[in-house]
Each structure stands twice: as C-alpha cells, then as structure tokens.
C-alpha cells in the first residue's frame, strides 16, 4: 500500500536519526510524529507532533498509532513487543522481526550463518565455565560482548589472556554473553540496501569505515582497496537478509574485509551512521530513501555526487570547531541540537566533497 504525501509518519525514537528522517520527510510532503520517553528529543524539534511516553505504555502507543499512517523506528533498542503491538494497528516498516534478530548478537549471527553468511567464530556464554571453555576453543585475543543493548563500543571487553576471563565476565554482568574470536581484517566497510514493500531494491556503494574507541569516526567513499568481488558478495548477503526478513526500509550491515572475503559483523535495521555521507554525497540520501521505501514510493538513484566523499563524526568537544567548518567551501555541517557535549557523544557530523 502506497502512503501518499500529506500523510503522517510515526517515528519511534527521538535522536539524530529521527531528526534527519523528519527533515527528509518534509520536502516530500509528509508530517512526522515522534514517540520516545526521553526529555531531550532532538527529532521533536523538527517534527509536527511529539509524544513523550514509555515504549511499554500500550495506551500511549495506541493513541500514537491512531494519528499515524505508517510507523518506523530510528534505533534498534525499541522493544520488539511494542512494535508487534503497533503492527496490529498500523503498518510498521520495518516490522518486529528485524528487531528480534538484531537485538540479540547471538540470534543475529545464527540468522546470518543460516543464510550462508560468514562471521567471526562465536560461542554463547552464560557461565564462567562456558567462557573458559570457549576461550580454549577460540583462543585469545577474543572479544566478550553482551548479547543485548551494546552500541558504540559499549557492552564489550577484550580478553588478551585467559587469566582476564573472570574480570571480563563480571564486568559484563555474568550471563547473556557471546564470545567472538579475533579476526585479522584489513578494512571495515558498510553496505546499505533499501527495499520497498514490493521487494524493489536500491544498493548504495560500499563505504570504508574507521572507528576510534569503538565509535565510528570517519566514513570514506569510494571504498578504495576493497575487492569488487568481496563487495558483490557482501551486498548479496545483505539482500538475502532483507528478503528473508521481508524487510522494508534502509538496512545497514557492517563487514570486515579479510584476505579470503568479507565477514559479517553486525546489522542495523534502520538508517545508519555510516550512511550520513549520503545526504550530500549521494543522489538520494539514505534518509529520503528510507521515507520513500516505507511509504511505497519509487526508490531514488544512489550514485555519488562527487569523486570523493568523506564524512566525519563530531564527537564531544569537536563540535566547537563549527565556525571553521562553515568556512570551508566544500564542507557540509550537520549539528544535532544536543545540549550537552559529553566525551564520545555524537554531536554532529561534517561531510566533505571533492571537486
């Protein structure tokens, strides 16, 4: 079903991704209604309506759905049960199943390996004995992670020696964990694919990512040094994931580029930080593309608008350089309107286009 301009799009989540989705929806004639529990909702500042309520509040959710024509979400930690509840009231795109997969790192890796995707070796860990046995199997160094609610380097601990196992296990809460074997990789990259309710797809060019302290610092295109065959293999896997989930919207997957091919790292069932470059750097931004997809509109072209595109996140006090960035003729500054510039907090980004 096509959602015509003039309709209201509901967004679960009120952060910068919701803000940029709302900004992309407005030129297409859509209104946005943001739903989230936090006091600071930067997406609400550019939206027509806002509901501040808990994601578990069924009465508030029902009232929210009554005022929307289609609903989406801007981050993957929205309770899947709430999305399933809303899905009985209005179209939710993507739906609850992608959240069920993406919210649990163990489920995610099992799902992807079931689609013939390759991942780092992994083991489920719920006891210290299981962790020690997994370290014998996978070796060190290894990464111990919480299965749920980890992002931007949070919820994980690197284990260099088996003697560190008990400390890492206690640090991460002692159960519901996953151990991932160390992977020797050359580069990190992302693949973004958009999919409509009818299954039409648009693929963005692969982009190279550089992380600092577990947080994305820079994304660069074109992805020089990546094998075309490896990009094709990774893109094909993302398409299989989207098809298996009946996915609607923009889906982002991160990969490790290894000598013998790409290894899947994780998926984000939403627009993604590594796609921010597309606002100025692509013919259709990931945010507009997501709006097009969830509303059943034709997807836009995804080619680059410049020979080289570089997006850098502005973390914490880096936002203080806004005036210098504005003085650069080929730089495009995006500030998210957050009040407090805490260390490591994403305050904005800048995209630079080559001539």
Secondary structure, DSSP 8 states (H G I E B T S, - for coil): ----TT-EEEEE--SHHHHHHHHHHHTTT-EEEEEES-S--TTGGGSSEEEE--TT-HHHHHHHHHT-SEEEESSTTS-HHHHHHHHTTSEESS-HHHHHHHT-HHHHHHHHHTTT--B--EEEESSHHHHHHHHHHH-SSEEEEESSS--TT-SEEEESSGGGHHHHHHHTTSSSEEEEE----SEEEEEEEEE-TT--EEE---EEEEEETTEEEEEEES-TT--HHHHHHHHHHHHHHHHHHT--EEEEEEEEEETTEEEEEEEESS--GGGTTHHHHBSS-HHHHHHHHHTT-------BSSS-EEEEEEEGGGGGGHHHHHTSTTEEEEE---S---TT-EEEEEEEE--
